[in-house]
């Protein structure tokens, strides 16, 4: 048994024979929020996690600056089998509520873009805020506690680790998804759900780079490091943001966004010049600058390396006055409607979140309690709730943890 490195002196070894009002499995964002709220209500709360420190994923959020919420968070920014499921929790604990938490703890923040809120300090400040909140609420935290089994004893849940066993009337599963296994992510939360007969929507990586194969991979490798704003569409869903070519395929915010919707074998469509009417600009330049080379002109709208490779694939170059309107139309169409079929994703190792999880249709959206098992709660990423890139997933952690903390 150990605790967070910077506060180990504040905890005494746990008494193995004590029963708890609430046991929370997982010392991440949702688990710590739930613990703080429940502890403030006078509940005796125990948090257990196999990790070496609390808030592992918070530490890496936003490149270490913690993109802790998004001002626009609502049901339209989440993927779930039951899209409206998130509304009660998000309405009860909003982005403005977490901003108030930050202010009260003296944590500065700023809006980067599109409602994305980042800490002025490092992510450590947010972890400290949560950890100290647990301390003040009398919450006990046990780390390096590997869960061996969970069973029931009459109306109580019994959690057994390699160091002992504890029982409770309220068991909260906040174990996250399968993304970032290097930080300790496991599928244990899904196994617990299945143990109690709670359905699980098949998990898959989300907010992850997309890989390519064959000729497409060769092209991406030649463009490695090139970045540009694009629009990517998959079915009825589209995003506009930066794309980054990599030696494996494509990454960047816009690719991470669309990856949560993409399935193996499906196509995506890219518009490489989303902010301009490319055909109109090409025709205008043909009239006004007939002696300018097409490659020179195209390099005004695209990174030069991409422009040259694209014309090589297109098979046409020369002075603008020599290029037919038909060829200009074909060129513009090829750039505005580039259809590709990625070969795969970066997997859970490179995914920021997990799509799918414990079926929300089996849960109460107000309390986050399982409908069929009184006292059993699932919160955070372990649920079939996946937010867009940009602070939405941490907001769901806060909101779902807060909801369960009020209910346990």
C-alpha positions as CSV (number, residue, x, y, z in Angstrom):
1,X,0.0,0.0,0.0
2,X,1.3,3.5,-0.8
3,X,-0.2,6.8,-1.7
4,X,0.6,9.8,-3.9
5,X,4.3,10.6,-3.6
6,X,3.9,14.2,-2.5
7,X,1.4,13.4,0.3
8,X,2.3,10.0,1.7
9,X,2.8,11.4,5.2
10,X,-0.9,12.4,5.3
11,X,-2.1,8.7,5.2
12,X,-1.9,5.9,7.7
13,X,-2.1,2.3,6.7
14,X,-5.6,1.2,6.0
15,X,-7.4,-0.9,8.6
16,X,-8.3,-4.1,6.8
17,X,-11.4,-4.9,8.9
18,X,-13.2,-1.5,8.4
19,X,-16.4,-1.5,6.2
20,X,-16.8,1.6,4.0
21,X,-19.8,3.6,2.9
22,X,-18.3,3.9,-0.5
23,X,-15.5,2.1,-2.3
24,X,-14.3,3.7,-5.6
25,X,-12.2,1.7,-8.0
26,X,-9.9,4.1,-9.9
27,X,-8.0,7.2,-8.8
28,X,-8.5,9.1,-12.0
29,X,-10.5,12.2,-12.8
30,X,-13.9,10.8,-12.3
31,X,-13.0,8.6,-9.3
32,X,-11.4,11.5,-7.4
33,X,-14.2,13.8,-8.2
34,X,-16.7,11.3,-6.9
35,X,-14.7,10.7,-3.8
36,X,-14.4,14.4,-3.0
37,X,-18.2,15.0,-3.4
38,X,-19.2,11.9,-1.4
39,X,-16.6,12.6,1.3
40,X,-18.0,16.1,1.7
41,X,-21.4,14.6,2.3
42,X,-20.0,12.7,5.3
43,X,-19.6,9.3,3.6
44,X,-16.6,7.2,4.6
45,X,-14.9,6.8,1.2
46,X,-12.0,4.4,0.1
47,X,-10.4,4.8,-3.3
48,X,-8.3,1.9,-4.6
49,X,-6.1,1.9,-7.7
50,X,-3.3,-0.3,-9.0
51,X,-1.4,2.7,-10.3
52,X,1.7,4.2,-8.7
53,X,0.1,7.7,-8.4
54,X,-3.3,9.3,-8.8
55,X,-4.5,11.0,-11.9
56,X,-2.2,9.3,-14.4
57,X,-4.2,10.5,-17.5
58,X,-4.7,14.0,-16.1
59,X,-0.9,14.4,-16.0
60,X,-0.6,13.9,-19.8
61,X,-3.8,15.8,-20.7
62,X,-3.3,18.7,-23.1
63,X,0.4,18.0,-23.5
64,X,0.9,18.4,-19.8
65,X,-1.2,21.6,-19.6
66,X,-4.5,19.8,-18.9
67,X,-7.3,20.6,-21.3
68,X,-9.7,20.3,-18.4
69,X,-13.0,21.2,-20.0
70,X,-14.7,22.7,-23.0
71,X,-17.2,25.6,-22.7
72,X,-19.4,24.1,-25.3
73,X,-19.8,20.7,-23.7
74,X,-23.3,19.2,-24.4
75,X,-24.8,16.0,-25.7
76,X,-23.9,16.9,-29.3
77,X,-20.2,16.5,-28.5
78,X,-20.4,12.9,-27.3
79,X,-20.6,9.5,-28.9
80,X,-22.9,6.9,-27.2
81,X,-25.5,4.3,-27.9
82,X,-27.8,6.6,-25.9
83,X,-26.7,10.1,-26.9
84,X,-29.0,12.0,-24.5
85,X,-27.6,10.0,-21.5
86,X,-25.0,12.6,-20.7
87,X,-27.4,15.5,-20.4
88,X,-28.5,15.2,-16.8
89,X,-24.9,15.0,-15.4
90,X,-23.5,17.7,-17.7
91,X,-26.4,20.0,-16.7
92,X,-25.9,19.4,-13.0
93,X,-22.1,20.0,-13.1
94,X,-21.2,22.2,-16.1
95,X,-18.0,23.6,-17.5
96,X,-18.6,26.8,-15.5
97,X,-18.8,24.7,-12.3
98,X,-15.3,23.2,-12.9
99,X,-14.0,26.7,-13.7
100,X,-15.3,27.8,-10.3
101,X,-13.4,24.9,-8.7
102,X,-10.2,26.1,-10.5
103,X,-10.7,29.7,-9.3
104,X,-11.3,28.6,-5.7
105,X,-8.0,26.7,-5.7
106,X,-6.0,29.5,-7.3
107,X,-5.5,27.6,-10.6
108,X,-5.2,30.0,-13.6
109,X,-6.6,29.0,-16.9
110,X,-7.1,30.3,-20.5
111,X,-9.1,29.5,-23.6
112,X,-7.0,28.2,-26.4
113,X,-9.5,27.8,-29.2
114,X,-13.1,26.5,-29.8
115,X,-13.9,26.7,-26.0
116,X,-10.9,24.5,-25.0
117,X,-9.8,25.5,-21.5
118,X,-6.2,24.9,-20.4
119,X,-4.4,25.4,-17.2
120,X,-1.8,28.2,-17.1
121,X,0.2,25.9,-14.9
122,X,1.0,22.2,-15.5
123,X,-1.5,19.4,-15.1
124,X,0.0,18.7,-11.7
125,X,-2.0,21.6,-10.3
126,X,-5.2,19.9,-11.2
127,X,-4.1,16.6,-9.7
128,X,-3.1,18.4,-6.5
129,X,-6.5,20.1,-6.4
130,X,-8.3,16.8,-6.6
131,X,-6.0,15.0,-4.2
132,X,-6.2,17.7,-1.5
133,X,-9.9,17.8,-2.0
134,X,-10.0,14.1,-1.1
135,X,-7.8,14.8,1.9
136,X,-10.1,17.5,3.3
137,X,-13.1,15.3,2.8
138,X,-11.5,12.5,4.8
139,X,-11.2,10.2,1.8
140,X,-8.6,7.4,2.1
141,X,-6.6,6.5,-1.0
142,X,-4.8,3.2,-1.6
143,X,-2.4,2.8,-4.5
144,X,-0.6,-0.3,-5.8
145,X,-3.8,-2.2,-4.9
146,X,-4.4,-4.8,-7.6
147,X,-8.0,-6.0,-7.6
148,X,-8.1,-9.8,-7.2
149,X,-11.8,-10.3,-7.2
150,X,-15.2,-8.7,-6.4
151,X,-18.1,-10.6,-4.9
152,X,-21.2,-9.9,-3.0
153,X,-22.1,-10.7,0.6
154,X,-25.8,-10.2,1.2
155,X,-26.4,-6.6,0.3
156,X,-22.7,-5.6,0.3
157,X,-19.9,-5.7,-2.3
158,X,-16.6,-7.2,-1.2
159,X,-13.4,-6.0,-2.9
160,X,-10.4,-8.1,-2.5
161,X,-6.8,-7.0,-3.4
162,X,-3.5,-8.7,-2.7
163,X,-3.3,-6.8,0.6
164,X,-6.8,-7.4,2.0
165,X,-10.5,-7.2,1.6
166,X,-13.1,-4.4,2.2
167,X,-16.9,-4.3,1.9
168,X,-19.3,-1.5,1.1
169,X,-23.0,-0.8,0.2
170,X,-21.9,1.4,-2.7
171,X,-19.2,0.3,-5.3
172,X,-18.2,2.8,-7.9
173,X,-16.3,1.6,-10.9
174,X,-14.1,4.4,-12.3
175,X,-11.5,2.3,-14.0
176,X,-11.5,4.0,-17.4
177,X,-11.1,2.4,-20.8
178,X,-8.3,0.6,-22.6
179,X,-6.5,3.6,-24.0
180,X,-3.0,4.4,-22.9
181,X,-2.0,1.0,-21.5
182,X,1.5,2.3,-20.7
183,X,-0.2,4.4,-18.0
184,X,-1.9,1.3,-16.5
185,X,-5.2,1.2,-18.5
186,X,-6.8,-2.3,-18.4
187,X,-10.2,-3.8,-19.4
188,X,-11.0,-4.6,-15.8
189,X,-14.0,-2.2,-15.7
190,X,-15.6,-4.1,-18.5
191,X,-14.9,-7.4,-16.8
192,X,-16.6,-6.2,-13.6
193,X,-19.7,-5.1,-15.7
194,X,-19.9,-8.5,-17.4
195,X,-19.5,-10.3,-14.0
196,X,-22.7,-8.6,-12.9
197,X,-24.5,-9.1,-16.2
198,X,-24.2,-5.5,-17.3
199,X,-23.9,-5.3,-21.1
200,X,-20.8,-3.8,-22.7
201,X,-20.7,-2.1,-26.1
202,X,-17.6,-3.4,-27.9
203,X,-14.7,-1.1,-27.1
204,X,-12.3,0.3,-29.8
205,X,-9.6,3.0,-29.9
206,X,-10.8,6.6,-30.3
207,X,-9.0,9.9,-30.8
208,X,-6.2,8.0,-32.5
209,X,-4.0,8.5,-35.6
210,X,-5.0,6.6,-38.7
211,X,-2.6,4.4,-40.6
212,X,-2.3,3.7,-44.3
213,X,-0.9,1.0,-46.5
214,X,0.4,0.6,-50.0
215,X,0.6,3.6,-52.3
216,X,-1.1,5.8,-49.7
217,X,1.4,5.0,-47.1
218,X,4.3,5.8,-49.5
219,X,2.7,9.1,-50.2
220,X,2.3,9.9,-46.4
221,X,5.9,8.9,-45.8
222,X,7.1,11.3,-48.5
223,X,5.0,14.0,-46.8
224,X,6.0,13.2,-43.2
225,X,5.9,16.4,-41.1
226,X,3.7,18.4,-43.5
227,X,0.7,19.9,-41.8
228,X,-2.2,21.9,-43.2
229,X,-5.9,22.7,-42.3
230,X,-8.3,20.4,-43.9
231,X,-11.9,19.2,-43.7
232,X,-12.4,15.5,-43.1
233,X,-15.8,13.9,-43.6
234,X,-17.1,10.4,-42.6
235,X,-20.8,9.9,-43.4
236,X,-22.7,12.8,-42.0
237,X,-19.9,13.8,-39.6
238,X,-17.2,16.3,-40.6
239,X,-14.4,18.3,-38.8
240,X,-12.2,21.1,-39.9
241,X,-8.8,21.4,-38.3
242,X,-5.1,20.6,-38.9
243,X,-3.9,17.4,-40.5
244,X,-0.4,16.0,-40.0
245,X,1.2,13.5,-42.4
246,X,3.3,10.8,-40.6
247,X,5.4,7.9,-41.6
248,X,2.5,5.6,-40.8
249,X,-0.3,7.6,-42.2
250,X,-2.2,10.6,-40.8
251,X,-2.6,12.4,-37.5
252,X,-3.3,15.8,-36.2
253,X,-6.5,17.1,-34.4
254,X,-8.8,16.6,-37.4
255,X,-7.8,13.0,-37.9
256,X,-8.1,12.2,-34.2
257,X,-11.6,13.6,-34.2
258,X,-12.8,11.5,-37.2
259,X,-11.1,8.4,-35.9
260,X,-13.7,8.0,-33.2
261,X,-16.4,7.6,-35.9
262,X,-14.3,5.5,-38.4
263,X,-14.5,1.7,-38.7
264,X,-12.2,-0.6,-40.4
265,X,-12.8,-0.8,-44.2
266,X,-14.7,2.5,-44.4
267,X,-13.7,5.5,-46.5
268,X,-13.1,9.1,-45.4
269,X,-13.2,12.2,-47.6
270,X,-10.7,15.0,-47.3
271,X,-10.9,18.6,-48.6
272,X,-7.4,19.9,-48.7
273,X,-8.4,23.5,-49.5
274,X,-11.5,24.0,-47.2
275,X,-11.3,27.8,-46.9
276,X,-11.2,28.7,-50.6
277,X,-13.1,28.1,-53.9
278,X,-10.0,26.5,-55.4
279,X,-11.4,26.2,-59.0
280,X,-12.4,29.9,-59.1
281,X,-8.9,30.9,-57.8
282,X,-7.2,28.7,-60.4
283,X,-9.3,30.2,-63.3
284,X,-8.7,33.7,-62.0
285,X,-4.9,33.1,-61.9
286,X,-5.0,31.6,-65.4
287,X,-6.4,34.8,-66.7
288,X,-4.3,37.2,-64.7
289,X,-1.0,35.2,-64.6
290,X,-0.9,33.0,-67.7
291,X,2.9,32.6,-67.6
292,X,3.1,31.4,-63.9
293,X,3.8,27.7,-63.5
294,X,0.9,25.6,-62.1
295,X,3.2,24.2,-59.4
296,X,4.1,27.8,-58.3
297,X,0.5,28.8,-58.1
298,X,-0.6,25.6,-56.2
299,X,2.1,26.1,-53.7
300,X,0.3,29.3,-52.7
301,X,-2.6,27.2,-51.4
302,X,-0.8,24.1,-50.2
303,X,2.5,23.3,-48.6
304,X,5.0,23.2,-51.4
305,X,6.0,19.6,-50.9
306,X,2.4,18.5,-51.0
307,X,1.7,20.6,-54.1
308,X,4.6,19.1,-56.0
309,X,3.7,15.5,-55.1
310,X,0.1,16.1,-56.0
311,X,0.9,17.4,-59.4
312,X,3.2,14.4,-59.9
313,X,0.3,12.1,-59.2
314,X,-2.1,14.3,-61.2
315,X,0.2,14.1,-64.2
316,X,-0.2,17.6,-65.4
317,X,2.0,20.8,-65.0
318,X,3.2,23.7,-67.0
319,X,2.3,27.4,-67.4
320,X,-1.2,28.4,-66.3
321,X,-2.1,29.6,-69.8
322,X,-1.4,26.1,-71.2
323,X,-3.7,24.3,-68.7
324,X,-7.3,23.6,-69.9
325,X,-10.3,24.6,-67.8
326,X,-11.2,20.9,-67.8
327,X,-7.8,20.0,-66.2
328,X,-8.1,22.8,-63.7
329,X,-11.6,21.4,-62.7
330,X,-10.2,17.9,-62.3
331,X,-7.3,19.2,-60.2
332,X,-9.6,21.2,-58.0
333,X,-12.0,18.3,-57.6
334,X,-9.1,15.9,-56.7
335,X,-8.0,18.2,-53.9
336,X,-11.5,19.0,-52.6
337,X,-12.7,15.4,-52.7
338,X,-9.8,13.1,-51.8
339,X,-11.3,9.8,-50.9
340,X,-9.1,7.3,-49.0
341,X,-9.5,4.1,-47.0
342,X,-7.2,4.0,-44.0
343,X,-5.8,0.6,-43.1
344,X,-6.2,0.9,-39.4
345,X,-5.6,3.1,-36.3
346,X,-2.8,3.7,-33.9
347,X,-4.5,1.2,-31.5
348,X,-5.0,1.7,-27.8
349,X,-1.3,2.5,-27.4
350,X,-1.8,5.8,-29.3
351,X,-5.5,6.4,-28.6
352,X,-6.5,9.1,-26.1
353,X,-9.9,7.5,-25.3
354,X,-11.9,4.3,-25.7
355,X,-15.1,4.3,-27.8
356,X,-17.7,2.0,-26.4
357,X,-17.8,0.6,-22.9
358,X,-20.5,-0.2,-20.3
359,X,-23.8,0.2,-22.0
360,X,-25.5,3.5,-20.9
361,X,-28.9,1.9,-21.5
362,X,-28.3,-0.2,-18.4
363,X,-27.6,2.9,-16.2
364,X,-29.6,5.7,-14.6
365,X,-28.4,8.9,-16.2
366,X,-29.0,11.0,-13.1
367,X,-27.2,8.9,-10.5
368,X,-24.9,6.8,-12.8
369,X,-26.2,3.7,-10.9
370,X,-26.8,0.4,-12.5
371,X,-30.5,-0.3,-12.9
372,X,-30.3,-4.0,-12.1
373,X,-27.8,-3.9,-9.2
374,X,-28.5,-1.5,-6.4
375,X,-25.3,0.2,-5.1
376,X,-23.2,-0.5,-8.2
377,X,-22.1,2.6,-10.2
378,X,-20.1,3.2,-13.4
379,X,-18.6,6.6,-14.2
380,X,-16.2,8.2,-16.5
381,X,-14.5,6.6,-19.5
382,X,-15.5,3.1,-18.6
383,X,-19.0,4.0,-19.8
384,X,-20.1,4.0,-23.5
385,X,-19.6,7.8,-23.6
386,X,-16.8,9.3,-25.7
387,X,-16.3,13.0,-26.1
388,X,-14.7,14.9,-29.0
389,X,-11.2,16.1,-28.8
390,X,-10.8,19.4,-26.8
391,X,-11.7,18.9,-23.1
392,X,-15.0,17.1,-23.5
393,X,-13.8,13.8,-22.0
394,X,-12.5,15.4,-18.8
395,X,-15.7,17.4,-18.5
396,X,-17.6,14.1,-18.6
397,X,-15.3,12.7,-15.9
398,X,-16.1,15.7,-13.7
399,X,-19.8,15.6,-14.4
400,X,-20.3,11.8,-14.0
401,X,-18.1,11.7,-10.9
402,X,-20.1,14.6,-9.4
403,X,-23.4,12.9,-10.1
404,X,-22.4,9.6,-8.5
405,X,-20.8,11.4,-5.6
406,X,-24.2,13.0,-4.8
407,X,-25.9,9.6,-5.1
408,X,-23.8,7.1,-3.3
